[in-house]
């Protein structure tokens, strides 16, 4: 066992604190990873606010990269010294989804069996089974995806959650490709990643929608062909008009990615689709939110697909190395998502900046 510094949320809605925590030596199928960088994701704020569950205290942080320090018995896919991105989809290989060849939908993903604790022995609940706002963390070895060690840790780690969620929502879940139009509602870090994914896949037009000019500017830099300030008019009609100009007869976008997680914006996305279009929900709603009231005839009459995208429907072992290769080739600008590099004791301030829309990602760098 060893002791390290980490960011812990002790109670609902209270500011996080820096605590000394205990990291067990890795057991069978486990790994200890020395964290190099970890992004400040909105999901961590959800944990702090009790929006995920009430299993306090939480060891926050999950969007991370680092170096494997030690592994337990039976671990063969990674070894000490490997540069890895941490993921929260360590597939089991045994559930129905895995056995039918769809491990991206694994129902029984692995986490470390041992518990990290506070100094007094209080067990911690690691965010998404990772807990990476820490100098080191204990994870299941399957949560470590080996990638090119030349990649910048602060940028690479963002594939561990937000950037992968957005890219995957557009490409994996939505099916963005050449000849298809994409609209993204909500241009925070995940939404801008969805824009980048649509551009990477060759979709056009790629329309970014938000009420914040700063976020629309970030989406434009990521390759959006059109931007819509939805505070200045009906975004649904504007999306339809843009798509009809490019594809005569179109009644909306082929794919709409909703990256806010609100009933109002989901409803906008529903009606902004072309006939037989796809709506992808990737914004994380709070447990109290409900689907908006829609006439069932509209659901039937418009056809298409209404989907949710969980982790961008990614398979880390397949997608992370590929995306890092694209990053190394200069075809995917992960660096653009790193708004600032901060210290471990600045996470609380980073939550405020994120909430106020001042950053795409603050990244803790060790």
C-alpha positions in Angstrom: 0.0 0.0 0.0 1.1 3.6 -0.6 -0.3 7.0 0.2 -0.9 9.9 -2.3 -2.8 13.2 -2.6 -6.2 13.3 -4.2 -9.3 15.3 -4.7 -12.3 14.0 -2.7 -15.9 15.1 -2.6 -17.0 14.3 1.0 -20.6 15.5 0.9 -23.3 16.6 -1.5 -22.8 20.2 -2.8 -19.7 20.9 -0.6 -16.4 22.1 -2.1 -13.9 19.4 -2.8 -10.8 18.9 -0.7 -7.3 17.6 -1.1 -6.9 14.4 1.0 -4.3 11.8 1.6 -5.6 8.5 0.4 -4.4 4.9 0.6 -3.7 3.0 -2.7 -3.6 -0.8 -2.3 -1.0 -2.8 -4.2 -2.6 -4.2 -7.3 -4.3 -7.6 -7.0 -5.2 -10.1 -9.7 -6.3 -8.2 -12.8 -5.5 -4.8 -11.4 -3.0 -2.0 -12.1 -1.7 1.0 -10.3 -1.3 4.0 -12.7 0.7 7.1 -12.0 -1.5 9.9 -13.3 0.1 12.4 -15.7 -3.0 14.4 -16.6 -6.7 14.4 -15.9 -9.4 16.6 -17.4 -12.1 18.3 -15.4 -15.3 16.9 -16.8 -18.9 17.9 -16.0 -19.6 14.4 -14.8 -17.3 15.0 -11.9 -19.4 18.0 -11.0 -22.5 15.7 -11.2 -20.9 13.4 -8.7 -20.1 16.3 -6.3 -23.7 17.5 -6.6 -25.1 14.1 -5.9 -26.5 13.8 -9.4 -25.1 10.3 -10.0 -25.7 8.6 -6.6 -25.2 9.2 -2.9 -22.1 6.9 -2.4 -20.0 9.7 -0.8 -17.1 10.2 -0.3 -16.2 10.2 -4.0 -12.7 10.1 -5.4 -13.2 12.4 -8.4 -11.5 12.4 -11.8 -11.8 10.0 -14.7 -10.6 11.6 -17.9 -7.0 10.7 -17.6 -3.7 9.4 -19.0 -0.7 8.1 -17.1 2.1 5.5 -16.8 1.4 2.0 -15.5 3.5 1.6 -12.3 2.6 -1.9 -11.3 0.3 -4.7 -12.3 -1.2 -7.7 -10.5 -1.3 -11.4 -11.3 -2.7 -12.4 -14.6 -2.3 -9.0 -16.3 -0.9 -9.4 -19.8 -2.2 -6.5 -21.9 -0.3 -3.8 -20.2 3.0 -3.7 -18.3 4.9 -1.3 -16.0 6.1 1.7 -18.0 3.3 1.7 -20.6 1.6 5.0 -21.4 -2.1 4.5 -21.2 -5.4 6.3 -21.4 -7.8 5.2 -18.7 -11.3 4.2 -19.7 -14.5 3.2 -18.0 -15.5 0.4 -20.4 -13.2 -2.5 -19.5 -15.2 -5.2 -21.3 -16.0 -8.5 -19.5 -16.1 -10.8 -22.6 -18.8 -12.9 -21.0 -22.1 -10.9 -21.0 -24.7 -11.1 -23.7 -23.4 -8.0 -25.5 -19.8 -9.3 -25.6 -20.9 -12.7 -26.7 -22.9 -11.4 -29.6 -19.9 -9.4 -30.8 -20.9 -6.0 -29.5 -18.5 -5.4 -26.6 -19.1 -1.6 -26.9 -22.4 -2.3 -25.1 -20.8 -4.5 -22.4 -23.2 -4.9 -19.5 -20.6 -5.9 -16.9 -17.6 -3.7 -17.3 -14.7 -4.3 -14.9 -13.5 -2.1 -12.1 -10.8 -2.8 -9.5 -12.1 -5.1 -6.8 -10.0 -3.6 -4.0 -11.1 -0.3 -2.5 -9.0 2.9 -2.2 -9.6 4.6 1.2 -9.1 7.7 3.2 -6.4 7.6 5.8 -8.9 6.5 8.4 -10.0 3.5 6.3 -13.2 5.1 4.9 -13.8 3.5 1.5 -13.9 5.8 -1.5 -16.2 5.6 -4.5 -14.0 6.3 -7.6 -15.8 8.4 -10.3 -16.7 6.0 -13.1 -14.6 3.4 -11.4 -11.4 5.4 -12.0 -10.7 8.2 -9.5 -7.9 10.0 -11.3 -7.7 13.4 -9.6 -4.9 11.7 -7.7 -1.2 11.2 -8.0 -1.9 7.5 -8.5 -5.0 5.4 -8.8 -5.9 1.7 -8.7 -8.0 0.4 -11.7 -8.9 -2.8 -13.4 -6.1 -3.5 -15.9 -8.8 -3.6 -18.7 -9.4 0.1 -17.9 -5.9 0.9 -19.3 -5.6 1.4 -23.0 -2.0 1.5 -24.3 -1.3 4.3 -26.8 1.7 6.0 -28.4 3.8 7.4 -25.6 4.8 10.4 -27.7 1.3 11.9 -27.4 0.9 14.9 -25.1 -0.7 13.5 -21.8 -3.0 16.5 -21.3 -4.5 16.1 -24.7 -4.5 12.3 -24.9 -6.3 11.9 -21.6 -9.4 13.7 -22.9 -10.2 10.7 -25.0 -11.0 9.0 -21.7 -14.4 10.6 -21.6 -15.6 13.9 -23.1 -13.8 14.0 -26.4 -14.5 10.3 -27.1 -18.1 10.8 -26.1 -18.6 13.6 -28.6 -16.6 12.1 -31.4 -18.3 8.8 -30.9 -21.8 10.3 -30.7 -21.3 11.8 -34.2 -19.5 8.9 -35.8 -20.3 5.6 -34.0 -23.8 6.3 -32.8 -25.0 8.9 -35.4 -23.3 7.3 -38.4 -21.9 10.6 -39.7 -20.3 10.2 -43.1 -19.9 11.9 -46.5 -23.2 13.1 -48.0 -24.9 13.5 -44.6 -25.6 16.7 -42.6 -25.0 17.0 -38.9 -26.2 19.6 -36.4 -24.8 19.7 -32.9 -26.9 21.4 -30.1 -24.7 22.5 -27.2 -21.0 23.3 -27.9 -19.2 22.6 -24.7 -16.3 20.2 -24.8 -18.5 17.2 -25.8 -20.4 19.2 -28.4 -17.3 20.6 -30.0 -15.9 17.1 -30.1 -19.0 16.0 -31.9 -18.4 18.8 -34.4 -14.8 17.6 -34.9 -16.0 14.0 -35.3 -18.6 15.0 -38.0 -15.9 16.9 -39.8 -13.4 14.0 -39.5 -16.1 11.7 -41.0 -16.6 14.1 -44.0 -20.1 15.2 -43.1 -21.4 18.5 -44.5 -22.9 20.8 -43.6 -21.8 20.7 -40.0 -24.0 23.1 -38.0 -23.1 24.2 -34.4 -25.9 25.5 -32.1 -25.4 27.3 -28.8 -26.3 30.5 -27.0 -22.7 31.4 -26.1 -20.6 33.1 -28.9 -17.4 31.8 -27.3 -18.6 28.2 -27.7 -19.7 28.8 -31.2 -16.3 30.2 -32.0 -14.7 27.0 -30.6 -17.0 24.9 -32.8 -16.1 27.0 -35.9 -12.4 26.4 -35.2 -13.2 22.7 -34.9 -14.6 22.8 -38.5 -18.3 23.7 -38.2 -19.5 25.1 -41.5 -22.3 27.1 -39.9 -23.1 28.4 -36.5 -26.4 29.3 -35.0 -26.9 31.5 -31.9 -30.2 30.0 -30.6 -30.8 32.9 -28.3 -31.4 35.0 -31.4 -34.0 32.9 -33.2 -35.6 29.5 -33.7 -32.6 27.0 -34.2 -34.9 24.4 -35.7 -36.0 26.6 -38.6 -32.4 27.8 -39.2 -31.1 24.2 -39.3 -33.8 23.3 -41.8 -33.0 26.3 -44.0 -29.3 25.5 -44.0 -29.8 21.8 -44.9 -32.4 22.6 -47.6 -29.9 25.0 -49.3 -27.3 22.2 -49.5 -29.7 19.3 -50.2 -32.8 20.5 -51.9 -35.9 19.0 -50.3 -34.2 18.2 -47.0 -36.4 19.0 -44.0 -33.6 19.1 -41.4 -30.3 17.5 -40.6 -29.6 13.8 -41.2 -28.0 13.6 -37.7 -28.7 15.9 -34.7 -26.4 15.4 -31.7 -27.9 16.9 -28.5 -25.0 17.6 -26.2 -26.9 19.5 -23.4 -29.1 16.9 -21.8 -32.2 19.1 -21.4 -35.8 18.3 -22.5 -36.0 21.6 -24.3 -32.9 21.1 -26.5 -33.8 17.4 -27.0 -37.2 18.5 -28.4 -35.4 21.0 -30.7 -33.2 18.2 -31.9 -36.2 16.0 -32.5 -37.8 18.5 -34.9 -34.6 19.6 -36.5 -34.1 16.2 -38.1 -34.8 15.4 -41.6 -37.4 12.7 -42.3 -35.9 9.4 -41.2 -33.1 11.3 -39.5 -31.3 10.3 -36.3 -31.3 12.1 -33.0 -28.4 11.3 -30.6 -28.6 12.2 -26.9 -25.1 12.5 -25.5 -25.6 15.3 -23.0 -26.1 13.8 -19.5 -29.4 14.7 -18.0 -30.0 14.9 -14.2 -32.3 12.2 -12.8 -35.3 14.5 -12.4 -35.6 15.4 -16.1 -38.3 13.9 -18.2 -38.9 13.4 -21.9 -40.8 16.4 -23.4 -44.4 16.0 -24.3 -44.5 15.0 -28.0 -47.5 13.9 -30.1 -47.0 10.2 -30.7 -48.0 10.7 -34.3 -44.9 13.0 -34.8 -42.7 10.2 -33.5 -44.3 7.8 -35.9 -44.6 10.2 -38.8 -41.0 11.5 -38.8 -39.5 8.0 -38.7 -35.8 7.6 -38.1 -34.0 6.8 -34.9 -33.9 8.3 -31.4 -30.7 7.1 -29.7 -28.6 7.7 -26.6 -24.9 7.5 -26.9 -23.1 6.1 -23.9 -19.4 6.9 -24.0 -19.7 7.5 -27.8 -20.5 3.8 -28.3 -16.7 3.4 -28.3 -14.5 0.4 -27.9 -11.4 1.8 -26.2 -9.0 -0.9 -27.4 -10.0 -0.1 -31.0 -10.8 3.6 -30.9 -8.2 5.2 -28.6 -5.0 4.1 -30.5 -6.7 5.0 -33.9 -7.6 8.5 -32.6 -4.2 9.1 -31.1 -2.7 8.1 -34.5 -4.9 10.8 -36.1 -3.8 13.3 -33.5 -0.2 12.5 -34.2 -0.8 13.0 -37.9 -2.3 16.4 -37.3 -5.8 15.3 -38.5 -7.5 15.5 -35.0 -6.6 18.6 -32.9 -6.9 17.3 -29.4 -4.7 20.2 -28.2 -7.5 22.6 -29.0 -9.6 21.1 -26.2 -7.1 21.9 -23.5 -8.1 25.4 -22.4 -5.7 25.5 -19.4 -3.4 23.3 -17.4 -3.9 23.5 -13.6 -2.7 22.0 -10.4 -4.5 19.5 -8.3 -5.7 22.1 -5.8 -7.4 24.1 -8.5 -10.2 21.6 -9.3 -12.9 23.5 -7.4 -12.1 26.7 -9.3 -12.1 24.7 -12.5 -15.7 23.6 -11.8 -16.7 27.2 -11.6 -15.0 28.1 -14.9 -16.6 25.1 -16.6 -20.1 26.0 -15.2 -19.7 29.5 -16.5 -18.6 28.3 -19.9 -15.2 29.8 -19.8 -13.3 26.7 -20.8 -13.6 23.6 -23.0 -11.4 21.7 -20.6 -9.2 22.5 -17.6 -6.7 19.7 -17.2 -4.9 18.8 -14.0 -1.3 18.1 -14.9 1.0 16.3 -12.4 
